[in-house]
Amino acid sequence: KTFDLPASHTTTMFSFSMLQFGILSLLVFALASANTVVELRSDNWESLTRGKSIWVKFCTKTCQHCNQMHIAWERLGDEFVDNAEVTIGRVDCDREVDLCKRFEILGTPTLLYGNPYNLLEYGGDKDFLSLKAWAMDVLVPICSPDTLDPCSDLEKEQISQWMKMSEGDLQRMIEDVKNREETAHRDFEAKMHELQVQYDSLNDKNTRSQARMKREIKLLQEVRAMPQ
């Protein structure tokens, strides 16, 4: 059995639905206006990130994963809104094409963190609790040429000396340190290979020894079970 609602009642329900929609729109607008995530662009990047530890989400409007983590990222911004040393930011790659090219963004969402001049990529979970826990542990004041307070005395002395060097000399130092890093890594890999060979040899001996003793135990048990 069906019932037809009076036209006036239908109009009232429609008006109420429109009122609900209007209120919801106003709430969304209010939330957007109170956004604590910093919108970063090419024209404000330097001024809003200099001297800070930053965490930036590079995203696009059509990226499903970007939209899925939108609320978590907004809540993260709320957590750090009163921290003058940390910036939680966002870059719209639909609009800021050059900025996203500058940081070699190949897919979204991409989360980069750290010193604005030497950002690293975050690869962990993207739910709010994971983001917050990681941020509380990592996004602390970092030593950099324009943020010396967190630096040790040795780091301050090194930075002071390096600031006086030419770009060419600095590049040669960077290459030298990279070469030493690669050498140390190769030495580590070689030592690990030696240890692996030793482990494999000992493990093989242990496996054969265990098998032999298990056979011996089995035979002894069988002999003991024989009628005398």
Secondary structure, DSSP 4 states (H G I P E B T S, - for coil): ---PPPHHHHHHHHHHHHHHHHHHHHHHHHHHHT--SEE--TTTHHHHHTTSEEEEEEE-TT-HHHHHTHHHHHHHHHHTTT-TTEEEEEEETTT-HHHHHHTT--SSSEEEEEETTEEEE--S--SHHHHHHHHHHH-S---BTTB-TTS-HHHHHHHHHHTTS-HHHHHHHHHHHHHHHHHHHHHHHHHHHHHHHHHHHHHHHHHHHHHHHHHHHHHHHHHHHS--
